[in-house]
Amino acid sequence: MSTSRRSFLVTAALTSACTVVPRAQADRGVADVIVVGAGVSGLTAARDLRRAGRRVIVLEARDRIGGRVHTSRRWADVPVDLGASWIHGSRGNPLTRIAREAGAPTAVTRYSSYTLYGSGAQDPEEGLDAMRRRVHALLRRGQRAGRDRSVWRTVADGLGWSTLSPRDRTLAMSVLSGEIEMEYGGPLRDTSTWWFDAGAGLRGPDLLLPDGYEAIPQYLARGTDVRTSHVVRRVDHGGTGAVVTTDRGTFRARHVILTVPLGVLKEGSVEIVPALPRRVKEAVSGLGMGVLDKCVIRFAERFWPSRTDWIELLPEPARDWTEWVDLSRVSGRPVLMAFAAADGAARWESRSDSEIVAGALATLGRALPVAIPTPVAAQVTRWSLDPYSRGSYSYYALGSGPGMRDRLAEPVSGRLVLAGEATDRRHFATVRGAYRSGRRAAAHLL
């Protein structure tokens, strides 16, 4: 298993810790800085600015804070993180300290703790390590090549895909899907060989937050003026001051920090006047917005035989819903969480909840040596359909590179700065990257 996996997966009622202004009360506002977006990047920037004595207003389209951190409380006894789940690489990670300060308990999960299942009598592990070495050797060679190619093209051509046995194809797809597509969220045919893993290395175990990841944004929001249910339509940054127009009124400030996800920038649902410079537009267009969706299923009792953190299934015949996390150890309840990524996730998003659950359980049932009981409840995500995210996190699409993230991180003008995980070269696609980008944006304005 990849030890650098980033997952866009997995709220403590601390709402009173921040000043949240509901839709009916928010009309006009004047501040030193308007922050658009109450995700971790926006809340971090607002906190740093407020501590430096600046008047800050945070505008959030949703009726909650957190952005792509979303802890569902639908099940009263089991918080379910439908957005970010893990503090990846907990050693030296500022989020580890913040979780401790917030009083949020954590639980270690390890990618080395897994059970692999496959259909048929053959040992599912047989040949997998050898195939993993072949795939990663091809990718390393591709990263030294004079021309960038997609991850799929690099590996398929290197292995001689048409000559592979069905078994070897399954093993290769297990590596490609589980360690690249699930991690980075982009389709294999559109993910850059040169740059797909260009982030900084991670140290220390990954941590789940059993009481919900929302504890982190709630902690960061303490004392901050957050206006929820404010959909930003336009940002003007070309005059003597900045003007932010929402569906609930107009706000004015000296500066604006825009933290909407890359997918929203790509869609262009927020009008920016003057328009973003060409160098920034090219970065927005060039980088990819990946998708990682979750299907969280609750049962009446535990039935699966494995006692490991992860349940891995060989991708036969499809590669969706082949990675599962056993949440029973952390939650104390019989709950499993499955993932679908990239194009596969997008295909499932058009289906009903019941169809998604049935599809995930069918994949599980083909591999587990026990009968699958009828679940008692389930929750699913559709992140690419969310109008305020349009995806899960950014990835390096073919033709993009780290310089594009640097361009997004540079001030757009004297009044507008962008922030968010897509702007962080070292820790893109993680909450840590969002946090770092918020600190950077605030430091620039200060």
N, C-alpha and C positions, 0 to 999 in steps of 0.2 A: 504494500500500500504506500501511496505517496505520503511523505511526512510534511509536505508543504500545502496540503489541500486547503483551499478556501471554500467555505460553504456559505451560501446565502440562505440560512435556515434559522430557525428557532429564534404583566406589566405590573408589581407591588403598587398599591394605591398610594402614590405620593403626589397626587395632583395638587394638593395644597401647598407643595413646596415651590411652585411657580405661580406667577400671576397670569392666569389664563383668562382672556377676555372673550366671551362667547359672541356668536354672530350678532345677536340683537343689540349689543352694547358698542360694538366697534364701528366708528364712522370715520373720523379724521384723526390724524396724528402727525406730530412733528418730532423729529429725533435727530441726533447726530448721525446715527447709522440705522438704516433699515436692513434687516436680514431676512431674505426670502427663503423660507424653509426651516421647519423645526425638527429636522433630523439631527444626528449627532454633530455633523459639521457646522450647521447653523447655530445650534445651542452652544457649542464650544466657543465659536467666534463671539457670540453675544456675551457669554460669561466673561471672557477675557476683556472685552471692551467695557463692560459694565464695571468690572473691578478696577479698570483704569479711569473711571469717572465719566465715561461717555453715556449719554442717554441712548438706549437701544430699544427698538421695537422689532419683534420677530413676527413675521406673517406666515401663517401655515394654512394651506388649502384644506387639509383634512380636519376632522373634528377631534383629532388627537395629535399628540406630539410623537416624535420618534422616527417618522419617515419610514425607511425600509427596516427599521427595528419595530416590530409589531408583536406584542404578546397578547394572544387571544385569551379571554376569560370566559369563553362560552361554557367550558367545563369548570365548575366551581372549585373542584378539588385538584385539577391538573392544569396549570398554566401551560399554554402551547405557543411557542415562538414560531410564528408564521413568516417572520423575516429573519434577521440575523440570529444565529443560535450560539455560536462559539466565540470566545476570546481565543483567537488563534495565536499560538506562540506566546504563552503567558509570561515567560521570563523576559523582563525588560519592557513589557508592554504597558503603557500608561493606563490602559483599560483595566488591568489587574488591580492597580492601586485604586482606581475610581470605584470599582466594584467593592473593594474592601471598605473604602470610606463611606460608600452608600449603605453598607451593612448587608450587601447581597451575598448570600452563600454561593459557592461554586463547587462543581464536581468535575473531576478529571475524566476525560474519555481519551482512548488511545486507538490510533488506526492499526496498531499491531494487534489489538484485541478484536479479532474477527473470526467468523466461521464461514467458509466458502461452500456453497452447495451447487451441484450441477445435476442435470437430468441424466439418466442412464446409470449403468453399473460402473463406469470408469471413474477413478479417483479424480475429483474436480481440480485438485492441486497439481496433478501430473502434467508437466510441461509448462506450467504457468510462469514459474520463475525464469526459465530459459527464454520464454517468449518476451517477458518483461525486459530482460537484458538486451534482446535483439531490438525491440522497439526503441528503447532509450538510446542505444548505440546509434541507431539510424537518425534519431532526432538530434543527437550531439553532432553527428556528421553534417546534418542539414544546417545546423547553426553556424558551421564554419564555411558553408558553401557561398559562392559569389552571388547567388540569386536566392531571394526568399521564395519559399513555396508554402502551400498549406500543409498543416500537420498530416492531413489525410494523404495528400500526394506524396509527401516525403516517405511516409511509412508504407503505403500501399505499393509504391514503385520499388522501394527497397526490399520488401518482402517477396515481391513477385506475386501479387495478390491472386491472379488468375491460376497460379500453379499451386496454391496452398490447399491443403486438405480442409474439409469442413471443420475438423477439430482445431486446426491451427488458426483458422479464421475466427473461430469463437474465442480462442485464447487472446488473439491480437485485439479483438474488439473489447474484451474485458479490460485490457490495459488502457486502450485508447479512451473508452467510455468512462471507466471508473477513475482514472488518474489524470485525465486531461479535460474531457468534455464536462464531466460533473464538477470538476474543480473550477474551471474558468468560464463555463456557461455558454461558450460560443460553439457553433457547428464546426466539426473537424475540417470540413472543406473550406472554411473561411477563417480559420485560426492560424496565425503566423507561426511558422517554425522558428524563425529567428527570435521572436520576442515573447512567445506565450508565457514563459516562466521567468520574465525579466524582473520580477519584484525581489525585494530583499528576503534573505533567508529567515526562517522562524526558529526561535529557541524556546524550549520548554513545552510542557504538555498543553493540549487544548482544553479549555474549560467551558462547560455548560453552566447556565445559571438556572437552577431548579425552580426558583420563584419567579423567573421571567427576566429577559434581557432588558425590559423596559425600565428596570431600576437604574440603568446608566443614563438614558436621556432624562428621566425624571430628576435624577440627582444634578445633572448639568443644568437643568432649567430652573433650579431654585433661585428665587428672587428676580427672575427675568420676566419682562412684559411680553407675553406670548399671546398673539391674537389668532385663535384657531378659526376654522371655517371662513377663511379669507383667501379666495382664489385670485392670485395675481394674474392680471391680463397684460400689463404693459410696464416696462421700466424705461424711464427717460433719464439719461445720464449726461446729456450734452450741454446743459445750461449752467447757470451759476449754482444750481443745486440739483439734487436728484428727486424725481417724482415717481412714485410707485402707485399704479392704479389697480384697484381690486374690485371685485363684484360687491364690496361693502363700503367702498369709499376710497379716497385718495390720501396718500401719506407722503410727507416731504422730509428730506434729510440732506445732509452734506454728502453722504456716501451710501452705497448699496453693496451688500454682499449677496450674491445670487448663488444659492446652493442647490438648485433643482438638479435632479439626476441627469446624466448624459442622455438618456432616452427622451426626456422632456425637451432638452435642448435640440435634439435631432428632430423632434416633431414640430418644433417652432410654435408651440401653443402660448408661449410668453413672448410678446412682441418687445424687442429691444431696440431703442432709438437713442442715438444713432445705431445702426446695425453693427453686429460684431465684426471686427476687422477680418480680412481675408484669412490671415494666418490662424485665427481662432476658429473660423468656420471650417477650414480644412481639417483642423484637429477634431472638431465635433463630428464631421462627416467621416473621417478616416477611422477613428476608434470604433470598436464594436460594443453593443449593449447586449450582454448575455442574459439568459433566462435559466433560472433553477427553481422549479416548482416542487411543492411538498404535498404529500398525501399522508395525513396523520390519522391513524385508525386505532380505535379503542375497542377492546374485546371484554367479554364478561370475565374471562380468566386467562391466565397465561397458558399457551399451548405449544409454543416453539421450544425445541430441545436445547438450543444453544444458550450459553450463559456469557457470551461475549458482548462487547459494546456494539459491534457491527455484524450484520448479516449480509453476506455478499452472494449474489447469484450470478452464475455464468450467463451471458446474454444470449439465451436460446429461446425463441428465434429473434426476439427484439431486445434492445438494450435499455428500454425505459423501465423504471421501477425495479432495477436490479441492485440498488444500494439501499439498505435499511438500517436505521439506528434503533436499537432496543432501549426505549426510555423507561423501562420498568424499574431498573436499578436506581435511576435518578428520581423518578416520580413516585415510585411505590405502587404504580397502577399498570395494568397490562396494556401498554400503548406502544405501537410501532410507528415509525416515521419513514416513508419512502420518498425517493427523489426521481425526478425526470428533468433532463437538461436540454438546452439548445432547441433544435427543431422539433425534437420529440416532445418537449414540454409545450411548445407552441401548438402542436397538433392536439394534445390532450386538452388544452384550455378551451377549445370550442365545444367540448362535450360536457354533459351534465355531471354533477357531483357523483351520482350513483354509477354512472359509466366509468368515471375515473377510478372510483374505489374498486369496482368490479375488475377493471383492467389491472390494477396493481395487485389485487389478490390472486388473479389468474396467474400472473408471473410468479408470485410467491408459491402458489400451489403446485406449479410445475417442478419446483425444486425441492421443497421441504418434504421430508419423509413422513409427514403426518397430515391428516385432514385439516382443512382450514375452516374454522367455525364461522358462523355469521357474526359480523361485527355489531356492536351496540351503538356506535357513533363514529363520525369521521369529520375531518376538516380538510379542505384543499385550498391551494393558492392558484392564482392566475396573474402573475406579476407583469407579464407583458401587456395585459389588458387594463392594468391599473393606470388611469390617466395621469396620475401624479408621480409615476415612476417609469412606466413603459419598459420594464425589464428589471432585472435583479441587480446586476453590477456590470462594470465595464470589462472588456477584454481586448487583447491586441488582435484586431482583424488583419487579414493579409493586406499589406501595403501601409500599415501604420507602424509607429515606433514610439519609444519613450519621449522623443522630442515633442511629440504632440501633447503629451501630458504636461510638459514644461510650458508649452504655449498656453494651455488652459490655466495654468497656475499664475502666469504673469498678469499684472493688472490690465484690464481691458482699456481703461481710461483713468483719468484722475479721480473719477467718482464711482467706478464700477470694478469690482473684483469678483471672480468666480471661485467657488470652493466645492468640495465634495470628493468622494473617493476617486473619481475619474481623473482628478487633477493631481493625484499623488503618485509620483514615479515609483516610490519604494514599496508602498503598501496599498496599491490599487485593489479594488474589489473586496476591501475589508472595512470593518468599522474603525479599525485603527487608522486606516488611510483617511477616512472621513474626519476623524478627530484631529489628525495632524494637519489636514487642509484647513480646518477651522482656525487652528492656532496660527497657521501661516497667514491667512487672510486678515485676522485681527492684528497681528504684528505689523503687517504692511501698513494698515491704516494708522496704527499708533505711531 
